[in-house]
């Protein structure tokens, strides 16, 4: 199956570029990812035991 990439939205791309340089945004994003991964890993472990 071949996928064709969607057109990039210039406005969204500019927003993301600004967010990447925002330390508070990055900190929050990393914390959210860590929480999500931790929850998923704990749920997997509960299924194994």
MOQUIBEL-V297731 format. One record per pair of residues at least 24 apart in sequence whose C-alpha atoms are under 7 Angstrom apart, sorted by the first residue. I is the first residue (numbers start at 1). J is the second residue. D is the distance in Angstrom with one decimal. If there is no record, write none. Layout:
# MOQUIBEL-V297731
{{I & J & D} {I & J & D}}
This chain:
# MOQUIBEL-V297731
none
